[in-house]
Amino acid sequence: MTELKEDDIVMCTVKKIEGAAVFVDTEENGEGSIVMSEVAAGRIRNIRDYVSIRKKVVCKVLKVGKDRLELSLRRVTASEKEKIKERYEKERNLMSILKASIKNPEEIFKKIKEEYEAKDFLEKAKVNSRIIEKFVPNLESATFLRILSERKDKEKEVKKKITLKSFSQTGINHIKEALQEAKNVKTNYLGSSKFSISAKAKDFKEANQKIQTAIDKIKAKAKEKKLIFESEEK
């Protein structure tokens, strides 16, 4: 368990939504809560547009209370979100390999984390088997290395929502033109003038760059066609 402090960034799982508050589980550091004003900037019409039960969210610690953490969703920057998501994915990958190769994965996982970030351990283990043998018993280290070498990193996916509106008779065509500006991404209509934009890449940073490039081009075309454009802050 890592003791959290103000401004730390942590991965959370949404447990419940009650009124204007979201309650989450930080796994290692207990429960936390997010008030509506810290979910997103601006007016929130429906809090469930931003969070849903069991959704993984990256939060910033505002205050460490006796009973729970006070957290913010909107104050997390894109780079902070990328870093935590990547760490979380690498830790899941490491635990998965440990579970498939040794008898006491939780114990070994804890020992590894005391010395290495999961990402660093996995990268070094691929080229230096001695690192594996330091933590994993000899009879099981070969299995660990085999599974590690067989696994390929999955592409990372990033999604973002935008809103495009028009009150002109040719508005639908203008919206289509704006969306056509988005290259190397996937767009889906969500209803009520909202669209989802998603991109896949080898890491979150590259996926986010694809998303941002697409959104910048859509925004420019929307301005040219006098469309109403809105984008999620995070």
C-alpha positions as CSV (number, residue, x, y, z in Angstrom):
1,M,0.0,0.0,0.0
2,T,1.4,3.4,-1.0
3,E,0.4,6.3,1.2
4,L,-1.3,9.0,-0.9
5,K,-0.9,12.7,-0.5
6,E,-2.4,15.8,-2.1
7,D,-1.9,16.2,-5.8
8,D,-1.1,12.5,-6.3
9,I,-2.7,10.8,-9.3
10,V,-4.5,7.5,-8.8
11,M,-6.5,5.0,-10.8
12,C,-10.0,4.5,-9.4
13,T,-13.1,2.3,-10.0
14,V,-16.5,4.0,-9.8
15,K,-18.6,2.2,-7.1
16,K,-21.7,4.2,-7.0
17,I,-23.3,7.5,-8.0
18,E,-25.6,9.3,-5.6
19,G,-27.1,12.6,-6.4
20,A,-24.2,15.0,-7.2
21,A,-21.5,12.8,-5.8
22,V,-19.4,9.9,-7.2
23,F,-17.9,7.3,-4.9
24,V,-14.9,5.3,-6.1
25,D,-12.5,2.6,-4.9
26,T,-8.8,3.2,-5.1
27,E,-8.0,-0.5,-4.5
28,E,-4.9,0.1,-2.3
29,N,-6.0,3.3,-0.5
30,G,-9.6,2.8,0.3
31,E,-12.6,4.8,-0.9
32,G,-12.8,8.3,-2.4
33,S,-15.4,10.7,-3.4
34,I,-15.8,13.2,-6.3
35,V,-18.3,16.1,-6.0
36,M,-20.0,17.2,-9.2
37,S,-18.0,20.4,-9.6
38,E,-14.8,18.2,-9.7
39,V,-16.1,15.8,-12.3
40,A,-15.9,18.2,-15.3
41,A,-15.5,21.9,-16.0
42,G,-18.6,23.9,-16.8
43,R,-22.3,22.9,-16.4
44,I,-23.0,19.2,-16.1
45,R,-26.4,18.2,-17.3
46,N,-26.1,14.5,-16.6
47,I,-23.2,13.3,-14.4
48,R,-23.6,9.8,-16.1
49,D,-22.3,11.3,-19.3
50,Y,-18.9,11.4,-17.6
51,V,-18.9,8.4,-15.2
52,S,-20.6,5.1,-14.9
53,I,-20.6,2.2,-12.4
54,R,-17.4,0.0,-12.7
55,K,-15.7,2.5,-15.0
56,K,-12.0,3.1,-14.5
57,V,-11.2,6.8,-13.9
58,V,-8.0,8.7,-13.3
59,C,-8.3,11.2,-10.4
60,K,-6.2,13.7,-8.6
61,V,-6.1,13.7,-4.8
62,L,-7.4,17.0,-3.3
63,K,-7.5,16.0,0.3
64,V,-6.7,13.0,2.4
65,G,-9.5,12.6,4.9
66,K,-9.9,10.2,7.8
67,D,-12.7,8.2,6.2
68,R,-12.1,8.8,2.5
69,L,-10.1,10.7,-0.1
70,E,-11.5,13.8,-1.7
71,L,-10.7,13.5,-5.4
72,S,-11.0,15.4,-8.7
73,L,-11.6,14.1,-12.2
74,R,-11.4,17.4,-14.1
75,R,-8.0,18.5,-12.7
76,V,-6.1,15.6,-14.2
77,T,-4.1,16.6,-17.3
78,A,-3.9,14.5,-20.4
79,S,-0.2,13.6,-19.7
80,E,-1.0,12.6,-16.1
81,K,-3.9,10.4,-17.4
82,E,-1.6,8.7,-20.0
83,K,1.0,7.9,-17.4
84,I,-1.3,6.4,-14.9
85,K,-3.2,4.4,-17.5
86,E,0.0,3.0,-18.9
87,R,1.2,2.1,-15.4
88,Y,-2.1,0.4,-14.6
89,E,-2.0,-1.6,-17.9
90,K,1.6,-2.8,-17.2
91,E,0.7,-3.8,-13.7
92,R,-2.2,-5.8,-15.0
93,N,0.0,-7.4,-17.6
94,L,2.6,-8.3,-15.0
95,M,0.1,-9.8,-12.6
96,S,-1.5,-11.8,-15.4
97,I,1.9,-13.4,-16.3
98,L,2.6,-14.1,-12.7
99,K,-0.7,-15.8,-12.2
100,A,-0.1,-18.0,-15.3
101,S,3.4,-19.0,-14.2
102,I,3.8,-19.2,-10.4
103,K,1.9,-20.4,-7.4
104,N,2.1,-17.2,-5.2
105,P,1.6,-14.3,-7.7
106,E,0.4,-11.7,-5.2
107,E,3.5,-12.1,-3.0
108,I,5.9,-11.9,-5.9
109,F,4.1,-9.0,-7.4
110,K,4.4,-7.1,-4.1
111,K,8.2,-7.8,-3.9
112,I,8.7,-6.7,-7.5
113,K,6.8,-3.4,-6.9
114,E,9.1,-2.6,-4.0
115,E,12.0,-2.3,-6.4
116,Y,10.6,-1.7,-9.9
117,E,7.8,-0.1,-11.8
118,A,6.0,-2.9,-13.6
119,K,6.9,-1.3,-17.0
120,D,10.6,-1.2,-16.1
121,F,10.6,-4.8,-14.8
122,L,8.9,-6.2,-17.8
123,E,11.2,-4.4,-20.2
124,K,14.4,-5.5,-18.4
125,A,13.1,-9.0,-17.9
126,K,12.9,-9.5,-21.6
127,V,16.6,-9.0,-22.1
128,N,18.0,-10.1,-18.7
129,S,16.6,-13.4,-17.2
130,R,18.6,-12.8,-14.0
131,I,16.1,-10.1,-13.0
132,I,13.3,-12.7,-13.2
133,E,15.3,-15.3,-11.2
134,K,15.7,-12.8,-8.4
135,F,12.0,-12.8,-7.7
136,V,10.6,-15.9,-9.4
137,P,11.7,-19.4,-8.3
138,N,14.0,-21.2,-10.7
139,L,11.5,-23.9,-11.6
140,E,8.9,-21.2,-12.6
141,S,11.2,-18.5,-14.1
142,A,11.4,-20.3,-17.5
143,T,7.6,-20.4,-17.7
144,F,7.4,-16.7,-16.8
145,L,10.0,-15.8,-19.5
146,R,8.2,-17.9,-22.1
147,I,4.8,-16.3,-21.5
148,L,6.5,-12.8,-21.4
149,S,8.2,-13.3,-24.7
150,E,5.0,-14.6,-26.4
151,R,2.9,-11.7,-25.3
152,K,2.6,-8.6,-27.5
153,D,1.5,-5.3,-26.1
154,K,-2.1,-4.5,-27.1
155,E,-2.9,-1.3,-28.9
156,K,-4.1,1.4,-26.5
157,E,-7.4,3.1,-27.3
158,V,-8.4,6.7,-26.3
159,K,-11.9,8.0,-26.7
160,K,-13.3,11.5,-26.4
161,K,-16.8,13.1,-26.9
162,I,-17.6,16.2,-28.9
163,T,-20.8,18.0,-29.7
164,L,-21.6,19.4,-33.1
165,K,-24.8,21.5,-33.7
166,S,-26.3,23.5,-36.4
167,F,-29.6,25.4,-36.8
168,S,-29.3,25.9,-40.6
169,Q,-31.1,23.9,-43.2
170,T,-27.8,22.6,-44.5
171,G,-26.5,21.9,-41.0
172,I,-26.3,18.1,-41.4
173,N,-24.1,18.4,-44.5
174,H,-21.9,20.8,-42.7
175,I,-21.5,18.5,-39.7
176,K,-20.6,15.6,-42.1
177,E,-18.0,17.9,-43.7
178,A,-16.5,18.7,-40.3
179,L,-16.3,15.0,-39.3
180,Q,-14.7,14.1,-42.6
181,E,-11.7,16.3,-41.5
182,A,-10.9,13.7,-38.8
183,K,-8.3,11.3,-40.2
184,N,-6.8,8.2,-38.6
185,V,-9.7,8.1,-36.0
186,K,-13.1,6.5,-35.7
187,T,-16.2,8.5,-35.2
188,N,-19.6,7.3,-33.9
189,Y,-22.9,9.2,-33.4
190,L,-24.1,9.0,-29.9
191,G,-27.4,10.9,-30.3
192,S,-28.4,14.5,-29.2
193,S,-25.7,16.0,-31.4
194,K,-22.9,14.1,-29.6
195,F,-20.2,12.1,-31.2
196,S,-17.5,9.8,-30.0
197,I,-14.0,10.0,-31.4
198,S,-11.6,7.1,-30.8
199,A,-8.1,6.3,-31.8
200,K,-5.7,3.4,-31.3
201,A,-1.9,3.4,-31.1
202,K,1.0,1.6,-29.5
203,D,0.7,3.9,-26.4
204,F,-1.7,6.4,-24.9
205,K,0.4,9.4,-25.9
206,E,0.3,8.6,-29.6
207,A,-3.5,7.8,-29.4
208,N,-4.1,11.1,-27.7
209,Q,-2.1,13.0,-30.3
210,K,-4.3,11.4,-33.0
211,I,-7.4,12.4,-31.2
212,Q,-6.2,16.0,-30.6
213,T,-5.2,16.5,-34.2
214,A,-8.6,15.2,-35.4
215,I,-10.5,17.5,-33.0
216,D,-8.4,20.6,-34.0
217,K,-9.4,20.0,-37.6
218,I,-13.0,19.4,-36.8
219,K,-13.1,22.5,-34.7
220,A,-11.6,24.6,-37.5
221,K,-14.1,23.3,-40.0
222,A,-16.9,23.9,-37.5
223,K,-15.9,27.5,-37.1
224,E,-15.8,27.9,-40.9
225,K,-19.3,26.4,-41.2
226,K,-20.6,28.3,-38.2
227,L,-21.4,25.2,-36.3
228,I,-21.7,25.0,-32.5
229,F,-18.7,22.9,-31.3
230,E,-18.0,21.6,-27.8
231,S,-15.4,19.2,-26.5
232,E,-14.8,17.4,-23.3
233,E,-12.0,19.1,-21.3
234,K,-10.4,15.8,-20.4
